[in-house]
Amino acid sequence: MKCPICGAAELIHDTRDLPYSYKGETLVMAAVQGDFCPACSEAILEADESKRVFAAMQAFKNEVNTSHRDLD
Ligand SMILES: [Zn+2]
């Protein structure tokens, strides 16, 4: 399947560690399964995997916000 974002390349099904940055902190989400575009680096995840990744991002944001609260 061609990348729906850029249309420039075929997606590659793979398992990768995805970095996610928030307020200068970086979380690496381990072993994320999905279809990855080699041209624009977009990741297309299946519904279950997408939920897991979204939950990990939310938890990470909460953690970052909690640890930065003293600085506000
Ligand atoms: Zn793409």
N, CA, C, O and the ligand as a Tripos MOL2 file, in Angstrom:
@<TRIPOS>MOLECULE
protein
  289   287    73     0     0
PROTEIN
NO_CHARGES

@<TRIPOS>ATOM
      1 N           0.8440   -1.2050    0.0000 N.3       1 MET1
      2 CA          0.0000    0.0000    0.0000 C.3       1 MET1
      3 C           0.8760    1.2510    0.0000 C.2       1 MET1
      4 O           1.8590    1.3270    0.7370 O.2       1 MET1
      5 N           0.5180    2.2170   -0.8200 N.am      2 LYS2
      6 CA          1.2440    3.4940   -0.8640 C.3       2 LYS2
      7 C           0.9120    4.3100    0.3660 C.2       2 LYS2
      8 O          -0.1800    4.2050    0.9240 O.2       2 LYS2
      9 N           1.8590    5.1180    0.7770 N.am      3 CYS3
     10 CA          1.6540    5.9960    1.9250 C.3       3 CYS3
     11 C           0.4950    6.9620    1.6550 C.2       3 CYS3
     12 O           0.5220    7.6870    0.6600 O.2       3 CYS3
     13 N          -0.5160    6.9830    2.5210 N.am      4 PRO4
     14 CA         -1.6560    7.8940    2.3190 C.3       4 PRO4
     15 C          -1.3120    9.3530    2.6390 C.2       4 PRO4
     16 O          -2.0650   10.2640    2.2950 O.2       4 PRO4
     17 N          -0.1850    9.5650    3.2910 N.am      5 ILE5
     18 CA          0.1970   10.9280    3.6760 C.3       5 ILE5
     19 C           0.9380   11.6300    2.5450 C.2       5 ILE5
     20 O           0.5720   12.7370    2.1490 O.2       5 ILE5
     21 N           1.9880   10.9810    2.0210 N.am      6 CYS6
     22 CA          2.7900   11.6410    0.9870 C.3       6 CYS6
     23 C           2.6240   10.9880   -0.3860 C.2       6 CYS6
     24 O           2.9180   11.6130   -1.4050 O.2       6 CYS6
     25 N           2.1520    9.7310   -0.4230 N.am      7 GLY7
     26 CA          1.9410    9.0450   -1.6980 C.3       7 GLY7
     27 C           3.2160    8.7310   -2.4610 C.2       7 GLY7
     28 O           3.1610    8.3160   -3.6190 O.2       7 GLY7
     29 N           4.3700    8.9270   -1.8210 N.am      8 ALA8
     30 CA          5.6450    8.8020   -2.5240 C.3       8 ALA8
     31 C           6.2700    7.4160   -2.4370 C.2       8 ALA8
     32 O           7.1360    7.0760   -3.2430 O.2       8 ALA8
     33 N           5.8380    6.6130   -1.4640 N.am      9 ALA9
     34 CA          6.5160    5.3380   -1.2780 C.3       9 ALA9
     35 C           5.5560    4.2810   -0.7490 C.2       9 ALA9
     36 O           4.4840    4.5910   -0.2290 O.2       9 ALA9
     37 N           5.9710    3.0180   -0.8950 N.am     10 GLU10
     38 CA          5.2050    1.9050   -0.3330 C.3      10 GLU10
     39 C           5.4990    1.8220    1.1600 C.2      10 GLU10
     40 O           6.6380    2.0020    1.5920 O.2      10 GLU10
     41 N           4.4580    1.5480    1.9380 N.am     11 LEU11
     42 CA          4.6410    1.3880    3.3750 C.3      11 LEU11
     43 C           5.3400    0.0590    3.6620 C.2      11 LEU11
     44 O           5.1580   -0.9240    2.9430 O.2      11 LEU11
     45 N           6.1330    0.0530    4.7150 N.am     12 ILE12
     46 CA          6.8460   -1.1540    5.1280 C.3      12 ILE12
     47 C           6.2910   -1.6070    6.4710 C.2      12 ILE12
     48 O           6.3090   -0.8460    7.4390 O.2      12 ILE12
     49 N           5.7900   -2.8600    6.5400 N.am     13 HIS13
     50 CA          5.2880   -3.3680    7.8160 C.3      13 HIS13
     51 C           6.4790   -3.7410    8.6740 C.2      13 HIS13
     52 O           7.3660   -4.4790    8.2460 O.2      13 HIS13
     53 N           6.4880   -3.2160    9.9040 N.am     14 ASP14
     54 CA          7.6830   -3.3810   10.7180 C.3      14 ASP14
     55 C           7.3320   -3.1890   12.1940 C.2      14 ASP14
     56 O           6.2420   -2.7300   12.5350 O.2      14 ASP14
     57 N           8.2750   -3.5500   13.0560 N.am     15 THR15
     58 CA          8.1550   -3.2910   14.4850 C.3      15 THR15
     59 C           9.3190   -2.3910   14.8590 C.2      15 THR15
     60 O          10.4800   -2.7610   14.6850 O.2      15 THR15
     61 N           9.0060   -1.2110   15.3730 N.am     16 ARG16
     62 CA         10.0610   -0.2490   15.6500 C.3      16 ARG16
     63 C           9.8710    0.4220   17.0030 C.2      16 ARG16
     64 O           8.7750    0.4350   17.5630 O.2      16 ARG16
     65 N          10.9500    0.9700   17.5070 N.am     17 ASP17
     66 CA         10.8790    1.7950   18.6990 C.3      17 ASP17
     67 C          10.6200    3.2240   18.2390 C.2      17 ASP17
     68 O          11.4160    3.7930   17.4930 O.2      17 ASP17
     69 N           9.5130    3.8010   18.6820 N.am     18 LEU18
     70 CA          9.1600    5.1520   18.2490 C.3      18 LEU18
     71 C           9.4160    6.1770   19.3360 C.2      18 LEU18
     72 O           8.9090    6.0480   20.4500 O.2      18 LEU18
     73 N          10.2010    7.1970   19.0160 N.am     19 PRO19
     74 CA         10.4110    8.2650   19.9910 C.3      19 PRO19
     75 C           9.2380    9.2400   19.9730 C.2      19 PRO19
     76 O           8.6390    9.4910   18.9270 O.2      19 PRO19
     77 N           8.9210    9.7800   21.1370 N.am     20 TYR20
     78 CA          7.8680   10.7700   21.2390 C.3      20 TYR20
     79 C           8.3540   11.8790   22.1650 C.2      20 TYR20
     80 O           8.7280   11.6180   23.3080 O.2      20 TYR20
     81 N           8.3480   13.1190   21.6710 N.am     21 SER21
     82 CA          8.8620   14.2260   22.4660 C.3      21 SER21
     83 C           7.7410   15.1130   22.9630 C.2      21 SER21
     84 O           6.7810   15.3910   22.2440 O.2      21 SER21
     85 N           7.8750   15.5530   24.2000 N.am     22 TYR22
     86 CA          6.8940   16.4550   24.8010 C.3      22 TYR22
     87 C           7.6070   17.3530   25.7950 C.2      22 TYR22
     88 O           8.2310   16.8720   26.7410 O.2      22 TYR22
     89 N           7.5110   18.6770   25.5780 N.am     23 LYS23
     90 CA          8.1530   19.6530   26.4620 C.3      23 LYS23
     91 C           9.6210   19.3410   26.7230 C.2      23 LYS23
     92 O          10.1050   19.4650   27.8480 O.2      23 LYS23
     93 N          10.3160   18.9380   25.6780 N.am     24 GLY24
     94 CA         11.7510   18.7010   25.8040 C.3      24 GLY24
     95 C          12.1360   17.3510   26.3730 C.2      24 GLY24
     96 O          13.3180   17.0170   26.4440 O.2      24 GLY24
     97 N          11.1420   16.5720   26.7810 N.am     25 GLU25
     98 CA         11.4300   15.2260   27.2970 C.3      25 GLU25
     99 C          11.0910   14.2310   26.1870 C.2      25 GLU25
    100 O          10.1770   14.4640   25.3960 O.2      25 GLU25
    101 N          11.8270   13.1300   26.1350 N.am     26 THR26
    102 CA         11.5560   12.1520   25.0930 C.3      26 THR26
    103 C          11.2460   10.7870   25.6800 C.2      26 THR26
    104 O          11.9480   10.2790   26.5540 O.2      26 THR26
    105 N          10.1710   10.2170   25.1670 N.am     27 LEU27
    106 CA          9.7740    8.8630   25.5440 C.3      27 LEU27
    107 C          10.0510    7.9830   24.3280 C.2      27 LEU27
    108 O           9.7820    8.3830   23.1950 O.2      27 LEU27
    109 N          10.5880    6.7860   24.5600 N.am     28 VAL28
    110 CA         10.7220    5.8470   23.4590 C.3      28 VAL28
    111 C           9.7130    4.7340   23.6860 C.2      28 VAL28
    112 O           9.7890    3.9950   24.6680 O.2      28 VAL28
    113 N           8.7680    4.6280   22.7620 N.am     29 MET29
    114 CA          7.7580    3.5790   22.8620 C.3      29 MET29
    115 C           8.3120    2.3430   22.1590 C.2      29 MET29
    116 O           8.5350    2.3390   20.9480 O.2      29 MET29
    117 N           8.5250    1.3010   22.9490 N.am     30 ALA30
    118 CA          9.1970    0.1160   22.4300 C.3      30 ALA30
    119 C           8.2870   -0.7730   21.6030 C.2      30 ALA30
    120 O           7.1000   -0.9210   21.8940 O.2      30 ALA30
    121 N           8.8630   -1.3580   20.5710 N.am     31 ALA31
    122 CA          8.2080   -2.3900   19.7670 C.3      31 ALA31
    123 C           6.8010   -2.0310   19.3020 C.2      31 ALA31
    124 O           5.8370   -2.7440   19.5810 O.2      31 ALA31
    125 N           6.7040   -0.9190   18.5930 N.am     32 VAL32
    126 CA          5.4290   -0.5040   18.0230 C.3      32 VAL32
    127 C           5.2840   -1.1230   16.6340 C.2      32 VAL32
    128 O           6.1290   -0.9450   15.7570 O.2      32 VAL32
    129 N           4.1760   -1.8600   16.4640 N.am     33 GLN33
    130 CA          3.9410   -2.5110   15.1670 C.3      33 GLN33
    131 C           3.0780   -1.6310   14.2850 C.2      33 GLN33
    132 O           2.0890   -1.0560   14.7370 O.2      33 GLN33
    133 N           3.4600   -1.5330   13.0320 N.am     34 GLY34
    134 CA          2.6510   -0.7310   12.1150 C.3      34 GLY34
    135 C           3.2580   -0.7180   10.7290 C.2      34 GLY34
    136 O           4.1920   -1.4620   10.4270 O.2      34 GLY34
    137 N           2.7060    0.1450    9.8950 N.am     35 ASP35
    138 CA          3.2350    0.3240    8.5440 C.3      35 ASP35
    139 C           3.9370    1.6700    8.5010 C.2      35 ASP35
    140 O           3.3560    2.7110    8.8080 O.2      35 ASP35
    141 N           5.2130    1.6160    8.1090 N.am     36 PHE36
    142 CA          6.0390    2.8080    8.1710 C.3      36 PHE36
    143 C           6.3980    3.2790    6.7700 C.2      36 PHE36
    144 O           6.7100    2.4770    5.8890 O.2      36 PHE36
    145 N           6.3480    4.6010    6.5790 N.am     37 CYS37
    146 CA          6.7110    5.1740    5.2820 C.3      37 CYS37
    147 C           8.1840    5.5600    5.2880 C.2      37 CYS37
    148 O           8.6190    6.3250    6.1490 O.2      37 CYS37
    149 N           8.9610    5.0370    4.3320 N.am     38 PRO38
    150 CA         10.3770    5.3930    4.2720 C.3      38 PRO38
    151 C          10.6080    6.8080    3.7430 C.2      38 PRO38
    152 O          11.6940    7.3620    3.9090 O.2      38 PRO38
    153 N           9.5990    7.3920    3.1110 N.am     39 ALA39
    154 CA          9.7710    8.7250    2.5290 C.3      39 ALA39
    155 C           9.5080    9.8410    3.5380 C.2      39 ALA39
    156 O          10.3170   10.7600    3.6670 O.2      39 ALA39
    157 N           8.3800    9.7700    4.2580 N.am     40 CYS40
    158 CA          8.0410   10.8740    5.1620 C.3      40 CYS40
    159 C           8.0550   10.4640    6.6280 C.2      40 CYS40
    160 O           7.7590   11.2800    7.5000 O.2      40 CYS40
    161 N           8.3990    9.1940    6.9140 N.am     41 SER41
    162 CA          8.4900    8.6950    8.2900 C.3      41 SER41
    163 C           7.1490    8.6240    9.0200 C.2      41 SER41
    164 O           7.1130    8.5130   10.2460 O.2      41 SER41
    165 N           6.0620    8.6880    8.2780 N.am     42 GLU42
    166 CA          4.7490    8.5350    8.8950 C.3      42 GLU42
    167 C           4.5860    7.0800    9.3400 C.2      42 GLU42
    168 O           5.0750    6.1640    8.6790 O.2      42 GLU42
    169 N           3.8980    6.8760   10.4590 N.am     43 ALA43
    170 CA          3.6150    5.5250   10.9360 C.3      43 ALA43
    171 C           2.1080    5.3250   10.9610 C.2      43 ALA43
    172 O           1.3840    6.1070   11.5780 O.2      43 ALA43
    173 N           1.6400    4.2890   10.2990 N.am     44 ILE44
    174 CA          0.2100    3.9750   10.2880 C.3      44 ILE44
    175 C           0.0230    2.7430   11.1710 C.2      44 ILE44
    176 O           0.4970    1.6530   10.8480 O.2      44 ILE44
    177 N          -0.6800    2.9350   12.2950 N.am     45 LEU45
    178 CA         -0.8190    1.8390   13.2490 C.3      45 LEU45
    179 C          -2.2120    1.2330   13.1990 C.2      45 LEU45
    180 O          -3.1810    1.9040   12.8460 O.2      45 LEU45
    181 N          -2.3010   -0.0310   13.5520 N.am     46 GLU46
    182 CA         -3.6090   -0.6600   13.6580 C.3      46 GLU46
    183 C          -4.3140   -0.1220   14.9020 C.2      46 GLU46
    184 O          -3.6750    0.4430   15.7890 O.2      46 GLU46
    185 N          -5.6290   -0.3020   14.9600 N.am     47 ALA47
    186 CA         -6.4410    0.3030   16.0180 C.3      47 ALA47
    187 C          -5.9350   -0.0170   17.4270 C.2      47 ALA47
    188 O          -5.7940    0.8860   18.2520 O.2      47 ALA47
    189 N          -5.6620   -1.2930   17.7070 N.am     48 ASP48
    190 CA         -5.2230   -1.6860   19.0440 C.3      48 ASP48
    191 C          -3.8710   -1.0770   19.3930 C.2      48 ASP48
    192 O          -3.6470   -0.6120   20.5100 O.2      48 ASP48
    193 N          -2.9830   -1.0920   18.4130 N.am     49 GLU49
    194 CA         -1.6380   -0.5670   18.6320 C.3      49 GLU49
    195 C          -1.7030    0.9500   18.8080 C.2      49 GLU49
    196 O          -0.9940    1.5310   19.6300 O.2      49 GLU49
    197 N          -2.5560    1.5580   18.0300 N.am     50 SER50
    198 CA         -2.7560    2.9940   18.1130 C.3      50 SER50
    199 C          -3.2530    3.3990   19.5030 C.2      50 SER50
    200 O          -2.8080    4.4030   20.0590 O.2      50 SER50
    201 N          -4.1770    2.6110   20.0590 N.am     51 LYS51
    202 CA         -4.6980    2.8680   21.4120 C.3      51 LYS51
    203 C          -3.5940    2.7670   22.4450 C.2      51 LYS51
    204 O          -3.4820    3.6040   23.3410 O.2      51 LYS51
    205 N          -2.7670    1.7160   22.3060 N.am     52 ARG52
    206 CA         -1.6770    1.4870   23.2510 C.3      52 ARG52
    207 C          -0.6890    2.6640   23.2140 C.2      52 ARG52
    208 O          -0.2570    3.1620   24.2530 O.2      52 ARG52
    209 N          -0.3470    3.0920   21.9970 N.am     53 VAL53
    210 CA          0.5960    4.1890   21.8260 C.3      53 VAL53
    211 C           0.0130    5.4930   22.3600 C.2      53 VAL53
    212 O           0.7060    6.2740   23.0120 O.2      53 VAL53
    213 N          -1.2670    5.7190   22.0790 N.am     54 PHE54
    214 CA         -1.9360    6.9320   22.5460 C.3      54 PHE54
    215 C          -1.9610    6.9670   24.0740 C.2      54 PHE54
    216 O          -1.7160    8.0110   24.6790 O.2      54 PHE54
    217 N          -2.2550    5.8270   24.6910 N.am     55 ALA55
    218 CA         -2.2860    5.7330   26.1520 C.3      55 ALA55
    219 C          -0.8980    5.9990   26.7300 C.2      55 ALA55
    220 O          -0.7670    6.6660   27.7560 O.2      55 ALA55
    221 N           0.1320    5.4810   26.0770 N.am     56 ALA56
    222 CA          1.5070    5.6940   26.5380 C.3      56 ALA56
    223 C           1.8760    7.1720   26.4450 C.2      56 ALA56
    224 O           2.5540    7.7060   27.3230 O.2      56 ALA56
    225 N           1.4210    7.8360   25.3640 N.am     57 MET57
    226 CA          1.6940    9.2680   25.2010 C.3      57 MET57
    227 C           1.0060   10.0830   26.2910 C.2      57 MET57
    228 O           1.5960   11.0040   26.8550 O.2      57 MET57
    229 N          -0.2550    9.7350   26.5830 N.am     58 GLN58
    230 CA         -1.0100   10.4500   27.6130 C.3      58 GLN58
    231 C          -0.3470   10.2980   28.9790 C.2      58 GLN58
    232 O          -0.2100   11.2690   29.7240 O.2      58 GLN58
    233 N           0.0630    9.0710   29.3010 N.am     59 ALA59
    234 CA          0.7000    8.7910   30.5810 C.3      59 ALA59
    235 C           2.0150    9.5660   30.6850 C.2      59 ALA59
    236 O           2.3540   10.0980   31.7420 O.2      59 ALA59
    237 N           2.7430    9.6180   29.5790 N.am     60 PHE60
    238 CA          4.0180   10.3350   29.5510 C.3      60 PHE60
    239 C           3.7980   11.8380   29.7460 C.2      60 PHE60
    240 O           4.5330   12.4820   30.4950 O.2      60 PHE60
    241 N           2.7920   12.3900   29.0760 N.am     61 LYS61
    242 CA          2.4680   13.8170   29.2170 C.3      61 LYS61
    243 C           2.1370   14.1470   30.6660 C.2      61 LYS61
    244 O           2.6050   15.1500   31.2060 O.2      61 LYS61
    245 N           1.3220   13.2930   31.2950 N.am     62 ASN62
    246 CA          0.9520   13.5080   32.6920 C.3      62 ASN62
    247 C           2.1890   13.5170   33.5730 C.2      62 ASN62
    248 O           2.3370   14.3500   34.4670 O.2      62 ASN62
    249 N           3.0820   12.5550   33.2900 N.am     63 GLU63
    250 CA          4.2990   12.4200   34.0640 C.3      63 GLU63
    251 C           5.1630   13.6770   33.9140 C.2      63 GLU63
    252 O           5.6800   14.2030   34.9000 O.2      63 GLU63
    253 N           5.3140   14.1510   32.6780 N.am     64 VAL64
    254 CA          6.1170   15.3470   32.4110 C.3      64 VAL64
    255 C           5.4920   16.5520   33.0890 C.2      64 VAL64
    256 O           6.1950   17.3430   33.7190 O.2      64 VAL64
    257 N           4.1910   16.7020   32.9700 N.am     65 ASN65
    258 CA          3.5010   17.8320   33.5900 C.3      65 ASN65
    259 C           3.6150   17.8080   35.1010 C.2      65 ASN65
    260 O           3.7460   18.8560   35.7320 O.2      65 ASN65
    261 N           3.5660   16.6260   35.6820 N.am     66 THR66
    262 CA          3.6890   16.4820   37.1240 C.3      66 THR66
    263 C           5.0930   16.8570   37.5760 C.2      66 THR66
    264 O           5.2530   17.5580   38.5750 O.2      66 THR66
    265 N           6.1080   16.4010   36.8570 N.am     67 SER67
    266 CA          7.4800   16.6570   37.2790 C.3      67 SER67
    267 C           7.8910   18.1060   36.9960 C.2      67 SER67
    268 O           8.8660   18.5890   37.5720 O.2      67 SER67
    269 N           7.1560   18.8120   36.1110 N.am     68 HIS68
    270 CA          7.5010   20.2090   35.8060 C.3      68 HIS68
    271 C           6.6800   21.1940   36.6320 C.2      68 HIS68
    272 O           6.8870   22.4040   36.5470 O.2      68 HIS68
    273 N           5.7600   20.6810   37.4240 N.am     69 ARG69
    274 CA          4.8340   21.5590   38.1260 C.3      69 ARG69
    275 C           5.5420   22.5560   39.0420 C.2      69 ARG69
    276 O           5.1080   23.7020   39.1660 O.2      69 ARG69
    277 N           6.6280   22.1240   39.6810 N.am     70 ASP70
    278 CA          7.3700   22.9770   40.6030 C.3      70 ASP70
    279 C           8.0220   24.1720   39.9140 C.2      70 ASP70
    280 O           8.3230   25.1770   40.5580 O.2      70 ASP70
    281 N           8.2380   24.0620   38.6030 N.am     71 LEU71
    282 CA          8.9270   25.1040   37.8650 C.3      71 LEU71
    283 C           7.9930   26.2140   37.3950 C.2      71 LEU71
    284 O           8.4550   27.2900   37.0150 O.2      71 LEU71
    285 N           6.6960   25.9660   37.4160 N.am     72 ASP72
    286 CA          5.7540   26.9580   36.8930 C.3      72 ASP72
    287 C           5.6420   28.2010   37.7810 C.2      72 ASP72
    288 O           4.8860   29.1190   37.4650 O.2      72 ASP72
    289 ZN          4.8430    8.9710    3.3470 Zn       73 ZN73
@<TRIPOS>BOND
     1     1     2 1
     2     2     3 1
     3     3     4 2
     4     3     5 am
     5     5     6 1
     6     6     7 1
     7     7     8 2
     8     7     9 am
     9     9    10 1
    10    10    11 1
    11    11    12 2
    12    11    13 am
    13    13    14 1
    14    14    15 1
    15    15    16 2
    16    15    17 am
    17    17    18 1
    18    18    19 1
    19    19    20 2
    20    19    21 am
    21    21    22 1
    22    22    23 1
    23    23    24 2
    24    23    25 am
    25    25    26 1
    26    26    27 1
    27    27    28 2
    28    27    29 am
    29    29    30 1
    30    30    31 1
    31    31    32 2
    32    31    33 am
    33    33    34 1
    34    34    35 1
    35    35    36 2
    36    35    37 am
    37    37    38 1
    38    38    39 1
    39    39    40 2
    40    39    41 am
    41    41    42 1
    42    42    43 1
    43    43    44 2
    44    43    45 am
    45    45    46 1
    46    46    47 1
    47    47    48 2
    48    47    49 am
    49    49    50 1
    50    50    51 1
    51    51    52 2
    52    51    53 am
    53    53    54 1
    54    54    55 1
    55    55    56 2
    56    55    57 am
    57    57    58 1
    58    58    59 1
    59    59    60 2
    60    59    61 am
    61    61    62 1
    62    62    63 1
    63    63    64 2
    64    63    65 am
    65    65    66 1
    66    66    67 1
    67    67    68 2
    68    67    69 am
    69    69    70 1
    70    70    71 1
    71    71    72 2
    72    71    73 am
    73    73    74 1
    74    74    75 1
    75    75    76 2
    76    75    77 am
    77    77    78 1
    78    78    79 1
    79    79    80 2
    80    79    81 am
    81    81    82 1
    82    82    83 1
    83    83    84 2
    84    83    85 am
    85    85    86 1
    86    86    87 1
    87    87    88 2
    88    87    89 am
    89    89    90 1
    90    90    91 1
    91    91    92 2
    92    91    93 am
    93    93    94 1
    94    94    95 1
    95    95    96 2
    96    95    97 am
    97    97    98 1
    98    98    99 1
    99    99   100 2
   100    99   101 am
   101   101   102 1
   102   102   103 1
   103   103   104 2
   104   103   105 am
   105   105   106 1
   106   106   107 1
   107   107   108 2
   108   107   109 am
   109   109   110 1
   110   110   111 1
   111   111   112 2
   112   111   113 am
   113   113   114 1
   114   114   115 1
   115   115   116 2
   116   115   117 am
   117   117   118 1
   118   118   119 1
   119   119   120 2
   120   119   121 am
   121   121   122 1
   122   122   123 1
   123   123   124 2
   124   123   125 am
   125   125   126 1
   126   126   127 1
   127   127   128 2
   128   127   129 am
   129   129   130 1
   130   130   131 1
   131   131   132 2
   132   131   133 am
   133   133   134 1
   134   134   135 1
   135   135   136 2
   136   135   137 am
   137   137   138 1
   138   138   139 1
   139   139   140 2
   140   139   141 am
   141   141   142 1
   142   142   143 1
   143   143   144 2
   144   143   145 am
   145   145   146 1
   146   146   147 1
   147   147   148 2
   148   147   149 am
   149   149   150 1
   150   150   151 1
   151   151   152 2
   152   151   153 am
   153   153   154 1
   154   154   155 1
   155   155   156 2
   156   155   157 am
   157   157   158 1
   158   158   159 1
   159   159   160 2
   160   159   161 am
   161   161   162 1
   162   162   163 1
   163   163   164 2
   164   163   165 am
   165   165   166 1
   166   166   167 1
   167   167   168 2
   168   167   169 am
   169   169   170 1
   170   170   171 1
   171   171   172 2
   172   171   173 am
   173   173   174 1
   174   174   175 1
   175   175   176 2
   176   175   177 am
   177   177   178 1
   178   178   179 1
   179   179   180 2
   180   179   181 am
   181   181   182 1
   182   182   183 1
   183   183   184 2
   184   183   185 am
   185   185   186 1
   186   186   187 1
   187   187   188 2
   188   187   189 am
   189   189   190 1
   190   190   191 1
   191   191   192 2
   192   191   193 am
   193   193   194 1
   194   194   195 1
   195   195   196 2
   196   195   197 am
   197   197   198 1
   198   198   199 1
   199   199   200 2
   200   199   201 am
   201   201   202 1
   202   202   203 1
   203   203   204 2
   204   203   205 am
   205   205   206 1
   206   206   207 1
   207   207   208 2
   208   207   209 am
   209   209   210 1
   210   210   211 1
   211   211   212 2
   212   211   213 am
   213   213   214 1
   214   214   215 1
   215   215   216 2
   216   215   217 am
   217   217   218 1
   218   218   219 1
   219   219   220 2
   220   219   221 am
   221   221   222 1
   222   222   223 1
   223   223   224 2
   224   223   225 am
   225   225   226 1
   226   226   227 1
   227   227   228 2
   228   227   229 am
   229   229   230 1
   230   230   231 1
   231   231   232 2
   232   231   233 am
   233   233   234 1
   234   234   235 1
   235   235   236 2
   236   235   237 am
   237   237   238 1
   238   238   239 1
   239   239   240 2
   240   239   241 am
   241   241   242 1
   242   242   243 1
   243   243   244 2
   244   243   245 am
   245   245   246 1
   246   246   247 1
   247   247   248 2
   248   247   249 am
   249   249   250 1
   250   250   251 1
   251   251   252 2
   252   251   253 am
   253   253   254 1
   254   254   255 1
   255   255   256 2
   256   255   257 am
   257   257   258 1
   258   258   259 1
   259   259   260 2
   260   259   261 am
   261   261   262 1
   262   262   263 1
   263   263   264 2
   264   263   265 am
   265   265   266 1
   266   266   267 1
   267   267   268 2
   268   267   269 am
   269   269   270 1
   270   270   271 1
   271   271   272 2
   272   271   273 am
   273   273   274 1
   274   274   275 1
   275   275   276 2
   276   275   277 am
   277   277   278 1
   278   278   279 1
   279   279   280 2
   280   279   281 am
   281   281   282 1
   282   282   283 1
   283   283   284 2
   284   283   285 am
   285   285   286 1
   286   286   287 1
   287   287   288 2
@<TRIPOS>SUBSTRUCTURE
     1 MET1         2 RESIDUE 1 A MET
     2 LYS2         6 RESIDUE 1 A LYS
     3 CYS3        10 RESIDUE 1 A CYS
     4 PRO4        14 RESIDUE 1 A PRO
     5 ILE5        18 RESIDUE 1 A ILE
     6 CYS6        22 RESIDUE 1 A CYS
     7 GLY7        26 RESIDUE 1 A GLY
     8 ALA8        30 RESIDUE 1 A ALA
     9 ALA9        34 RESIDUE 1 A ALA
    10 GLU10       38 RESIDUE 1 A GLU
    11 LEU11       42 RESIDUE 1 A LEU
    12 ILE12       46 RESIDUE 1 A ILE
    13 HIS13       50 RESIDUE 1 A HIS
    14 ASP14       54 RESIDUE 1 A ASP
    15 THR15       58 RESIDUE 1 A THR
    16 ARG16       62 RESIDUE 1 A ARG
    17 ASP17       66 RESIDUE 1 A ASP
    18 LEU18       70 RESIDUE 1 A LEU
    19 PRO19       74 RESIDUE 1 A PRO
    20 TYR20       78 RESIDUE 1 A TYR
    21 SER21       82 RESIDUE 1 A SER
    22 TYR22       86 RESIDUE 1 A TYR
    23 LYS23       90 RESIDUE 1 A LYS
    24 GLY24       94 RESIDUE 1 A GLY
    25 GLU25       98 RESIDUE 1 A GLU
    26 THR26      102 RESIDUE 1 A THR
    27 LEU27      106 RESIDUE 1 A LEU
    28 VAL28      110 RESIDUE 1 A VAL
    29 MET29      114 RESIDUE 1 A MET
    30 ALA30      118 RESIDUE 1 A ALA
    31 ALA31      122 RESIDUE 1 A ALA
    32 VAL32      126 RESIDUE 1 A VAL
    33 GLN33      130 RESIDUE 1 A GLN
    34 GLY34      134 RESIDUE 1 A GLY
    35 ASP35      138 RESIDUE 1 A ASP
    36 PHE36      142 RESIDUE 1 A PHE
    37 CYS37      146 RESIDUE 1 A CYS
    38 PRO38      150 RESIDUE 1 A PRO
    39 ALA39      154 RESIDUE 1 A ALA
    40 CYS40      158 RESIDUE 1 A CYS
    41 SER41      162 RESIDUE 1 A SER
    42 GLU42      166 RESIDUE 1 A GLU
    43 ALA43      170 RESIDUE 1 A ALA
    44 ILE44      174 RESIDUE 1 A ILE
    45 LEU45      178 RESIDUE 1 A LEU
    46 GLU46      182 RESIDUE 1 A GLU
    47 ALA47      186 RESIDUE 1 A ALA
    48 ASP48      190 RESIDUE 1 A ASP
    49 GLU49      194 RESIDUE 1 A GLU
    50 SER50      198 RESIDUE 1 A SER
    51 LYS51      202 RESIDUE 1 A LYS
    52 ARG52      206 RESIDUE 1 A ARG
    53 VAL53      210 RESIDUE 1 A VAL
    54 PHE54      214 RESIDUE 1 A PHE
    55 ALA55      218 RESIDUE 1 A ALA
    56 ALA56      222 RESIDUE 1 A ALA
    57 MET57      226 RESIDUE 1 A MET
    58 GLN58      230 RESIDUE 1 A GLN
    59 ALA59      234 RESIDUE 1 A ALA
    60 PHE60      238 RESIDUE 1 A PHE
    61 LYS61      242 RESIDUE 1 A LYS
    62 ASN62      246 RESIDUE 1 A ASN
    63 GLU63      250 RESIDUE 1 A GLU
    64 VAL64      254 RESIDUE 1 A VAL
    65 ASN65      258 RESIDUE 1 A ASN
    66 THR66      262 RESIDUE 1 A THR
    67 SER67      266 RESIDUE 1 A SER
    68 HIS68      270 RESIDUE 1 A HIS
    69 ARG69      274 RESIDUE 1 A ARG
    70 ASP70      278 RESIDUE 1 A ASP
    71 LEU71      282 RESIDUE 1 A LEU
    72 ASP72      286 RESIDUE 1 A ASP
    73 ZN73       289 GROUP 0 **** ****
